[in-house]
Amino acid sequence: MKNTTTTTTTTTTKTVETRPVAYVSLVEMKEKFIELGGSKIITLLLKTVTKLNKKSKVDNSPNPFGTIYKYAVVNGLVGVSYENCVNNQLKREEKTPDFKAMPPNYGSKITKEDGTMNRVIEEHTKKDGKHQEYVSFNPRTYLEIRYADENDNIISKAEIEDFLRPKSKNNRQGTDNTILWIKPKVESIIGYRVDGTEFRIRR
């Protein structure tokens, strides 16, 4: 009698998580951020211009790229104090929590209608009179980073590596693990996620 072997194949269907999507203007987003009463975990979707050197760091060749955009999906905290974040990290590292933040080079928190200071949005007027607004943000995890040119063609980081400007290092914190802090322009935010909903910016 001929032996017959039966093979059973199990197919696992991956469930793709979806979240509700809403559309808001930059003004509406800013108003929501200003009204946040305390710290909040959010994810920012950012589109910024990548700062490149005019010449290669390796062979001094000219930069062949035009404007390169950096798209980042970043999870972190708003409404928190930079100084407190650093001191909390010092405590976790069993060090003396005696960090004092220096006054910012630019930007001051916007005052709310009730006279209190908001904890998220900062504003600054440049010497040329241009008014800018920023989000004070403690990034924790970069979920996605990609680069693209003005025509939205994907550019790998390796292609522009020789022209990328070095990141500045903060030596004042005294921590083993540096507390990151960024202030992206409000206009650079193309969306954000909070409380299970994704908000996309209407342009």
N, C-alpha and C positions, 0 to 999 in steps of 0.2 A: 504493500500500500504506500502511495506517495505521500510524504510529509508536506503539509501546507503551513506556512508561517504567515500569520496575519499581523500587520503592523498598524497600530492605531495612532493617528496624528492628532494632537490636541492643538487647536489654534486659540491663542489668547488675544482678545481684542483690547487694545489699550484705550482707556477712557481719557479723552482730552478734556481737561478742565476748562470750562468757559465761565466768564463772569459778565455781569451786565455792563453795558457800555452807555455812557451818557455824554452829551456834547455841551461844553460850556465855553464862554469867551474868556480871554485873559483877565478881563475886569472881574468877571464872576469868580474865576479861580482865586484871584488876589483877595477878593472880599471874603471868600471861604477861609483862606489861610489866615487873614487878619483876625477873624472871629474865633480861631482855635483858642480854647482857654488854657491848655497845657500841652504837655508833650504828646506827640502822636507819631505812630509808625506809618510811613507812607512810602510809596515807590514813585520816583520821578522818571519820566521819559524825557531825555534831554537831546537837543540838537545844537551843538556848538561848533565853532570854527577851530580846527586844530592848528595850534601854533607851531609853525615849522621854521627852521633856520633857512637862510637864503643859500647856504652852501653846506655840503656834506661834512659831517664830523670826521669822516674816515679819510676821504681823499680830496676834500675841498672842491669837489665838482658842484656846478650850479644846480639849484633845486629845479627839477623839470615839472613839478606839480603846480597846478593853480590852487584854487580854494578847495581844501579837503575838510569835509564835515565829519564830526565824531558823533555817532548816535550811541547813547548809553541808557541802560535801564538800571537804576540804582535804588536799592532799598536802604532806608535809614530813618532818622528821627528829625522832626522839626519841633520847635517850641521848647528846646532844651538850651541850657547854658553851656557854652564852650568851657568855661572855667570849671564848672561842676563836673562835666564829663571827664576832664583831665584828672581832677582830684579823685573822682570815683575810680579811675583806672589806677592811680597811684595807690589807693587803698587796696585794690585787688592784688597789686604787686607787693603789698606789705611795705609800702614806702610812706614817708610823711606827706600828707595831702596839703602841701603849702603852695600850690601853683597859683599865680596871679596873672590873669590875662592882661595883655597890653591893650590900650585903646586901639580900635580898628583904624587902619589907614584910610578907610573910606566907608561911608554908609552909616546911617543911624536908623533905629527902629521907628516905624510910623506910629503916631499916636491915634488911638481909636476914638470914635465919636464920644465915648463916655469919659474921655480924658486919660484913660489908662494906656500903657504902652503895649502894643502887640509884640508877640515873641517870635514872629516868623519873617515878616516882610521888612526889608530895609530900603532906604532911598538915599540917593546921592546925586548932587548936581555937579557936573564937571566944570572945569574952567571955561570950556567953550559954551556953557549954558545948557548942554544936553542933560536931561533928567533921566536917570536910570533907577530901576527898582530890582531888588535882589531877594532871593530866598536864602535865609540862614539855615544851613543843612548839615547834619552829621551823617555822612554816608557810612553804612555798615557793610553792605555787600553789593558788588557790581554783578548783576545778573547777566548782563549782555553788553558787549561793546563791539561796534563795527564802524568802519570808515567808508566813506563814499565821496566821489567827486561831485561837481556841480550838476552833472547829468544823472546822478544816482547810480553810477557804476561802482561796484564794490571794489575797494582798495584794501589789500591786506596790510597789516601793520608792518610786516617784513619789508614791504616796498618803500615805506616812508621812514623806517627805523633810523636810518642815517641822518635824517633831517629833523627828527623830533627834538624839541628842546628838553633839557634835563629837568626833572621835577625838583622843586625846592624842598629842602628838608628842614623840619622844625627841631631845633636843638634845645629849646627852652622847656619843654614839657617835663623832662626827667623820667619819662616812662620807657619801659622796654618795648611796649607795643604802642606805636604812635596813634593818637586820636586824630582821625581825619576830619577836616572841616572845609566846606566849600560854600561859595556864595554865587550860584548860577543866576544869571539875569532872568527875570520873569519872562522876558520875550523868548528865551531859549528853551522854555518848557513846552513840549508838544503834547504832553499828557501826564496824567498821574493816576495812581491807584490807591484807594483808601477804603477801609471797611468793606472789602469784597466787591467794590465797583470800580471800573476803569473810566476815567474822565478823559476825553480827548478835546483838544483845543480847536475851536472853530477859527478859521483864518479868513 
